[in-house]
Amino acid sequence: MIRSLDDVSRIAGEKGPKKLAVLAPEDEEFMLAVKRSWEAGYIEPVLIGNSEKMDELGEKVEFDISRFERIIENDRQRISDLGIGMLFSGKLSIVSKGQIPTSYVYRSIIRAEGKAASGMTVSVVSFWEIPGLGHLTAFTDTGVSITPDYRTKADILRNAVFLYHLLGYEKPRIVVISGQRKFGRTLDSYRDYKLLREAADAGEFGECEVVGATSFTEIFLGPRGRLRDYRDIDLAKIPHIILVPRLDTGNIMCKLDFFLDVTRCSIAVTSRGAVCIPSRADFSDSIITELAMGVVVADRLEKGVR
Amino acid sequence: MAGTFADIIEAARKKAAKRRLAISSVKKSDLEIISKAAKEGLIFPVLVGDGKAMETLVKKSHLASLEHEIMDVKDAGGFLRAAVALVREGRADMLMQGAEDLKSFMKAVLDANTGLLKGKLASYVSVFQLPKSDKLVLVTDTFVNNYPGVTEKQVILEQAINLAGLLGIEAPKVAVLAAIEQVNPSIPSTLDAAVLSKMGERKQFGNAIVEGPLDIDCALSHVAAARKGIKSVVTGNVDIYLVPDIESGYLLAQSLVFIGKMEMAGVLMGMTKPVILNIPFVSRGNRLVEIALASLI
């Protein structure tokens, strides 16, 4: 079982290099991450983007990019379509977003899934490593579905459970979180929690458990608890998968790594493999971890786990 | 300007008159907090309920040696109603939730005719003390409104700006949060944020500097924002975070408490008189801060 991002880096070093398309590595932090990931033996990059910018940045971070396959393209959507196209045609096993808006990448993936008639709901899983926790925890969907309904949430959950199984978690624990309080009308997210819990109990998502809690208060304090002392908070109680009710919630929460003592890495789950989704604001250390996670997921997919 | 919870307590202590705090169905644990607040000189407690039962309870607490008042109410079902009326009629200055369940309490205080609602809506502002720095940040609305539209968000923001002013933050920097930093018509929170930002630009929120939409990384980090091409005095130095909806607000506040282990106190805004809720993720110690916060309003 992969318990930490150190495990991810170690395994990426062992299983790499994997061919990875980099969509617009047109930012210093991103080019640095590509360089260091290549040096660590994780990836063999295929660089897609603006020629001058890539050359300039390669020089800036002292990275000879002439040895790698390069596709020169300036149009943002076209860059994304090219990289995702290579993933779906089996030319490579991982794609990573660079300095382009995420919506372009999701558009490419959704179109490619449509063409492949996979029926796959594309979703993003954002892992968090919380120091001392002993397992990875993840928010989903943090990237694609704006206000998912029950059916979409079930697909999102299925994707995340699959990913956790892939990482060696036999029975991931899930919390379906909701803004439901003990007053006011019942929120859709709370209704969905009940349905998803029933579905999980009936085995619809494979081996997993949806816990009987919908908020961090309930996770850490139980249904009637109250916070007495901050020292009493036992972070080990945090489940593996946190299914968020909407995109706003997921994105706001998963990027708290900019503030909290946690490390994040995000992966889009597609029917053909992993797409790394670093934020355009991420720094090279964080991007390297995302690329390493992409390598590990790709390796396990190649072994035919799915 | 208040930068810490200790500053809030100090500012409340310096206020000329002690505020009369009404609470019904008081519990032993509430009495400890009330006693502490009374001892600090923040409040004059008014306990509403069964007189004899409360006298017995008070005798066993530190409040016994401090100034207080017990208001005996004969009708056991009317304790909360009496406490709310006491505040509404000006015989007490603030209301604190006692042992009543949240649903009954909220119903009582938000009642349009007999409650304490000032305008059309109330909001709950969570105040966090940033670790390792003398800065308070406000997050709103983290408890009351489910899916506010832009009209409601305008009011929620005004209420938070008012609270910021009471804490000495004269020109608060506001981040209107959304999933992404770009205006995307498919994501309603980004449209609301853009409208509020424009209203801010036109000085509809006074001196507040309102920026949105901002995703949380841009709000938290000036460098991250610059890498996404956003240049603003708000990024990396936010005083007020306005969240898009309750799913985000309620869960964000709890994430900061449980995972970030950040100290939090909150207060209900938009009321004719300050109201203190009994929120389970506010630590016992910080309920004293909530009393101090309420007494500043």
Interface residues (C-beta under 8 A of the other chain):
Chain A: D27 E29 P101 T102 S103 I130 I146 I177 S178 G179 R181 K182 F183 G184 R185 L187 S189 S215 F216 T217 I219 F220 L221 G225 R226 L227 R228 D229 Y230 I233 L235 I238 V244 P245 R246 L247 D248 T249 G250 N251 I252 M253 K255 L256 F258 F259 L260 V262 S279 R280 A281
Chain B: D101 L102 K103 M106 K107 F143 N146 L177 A178 A179 I180 Q182 N184 S186 I187 S189 D215 I216 D217 C218 L220 S221 V223 A224 A225 R227 K228 V243 P244 D245 I246 E247 S248 G249 Y250 L251 L252 Q254 S255 L256 V257 F258 I259 G260 K261 E263 P280 F281 V282 S283 R284 G285
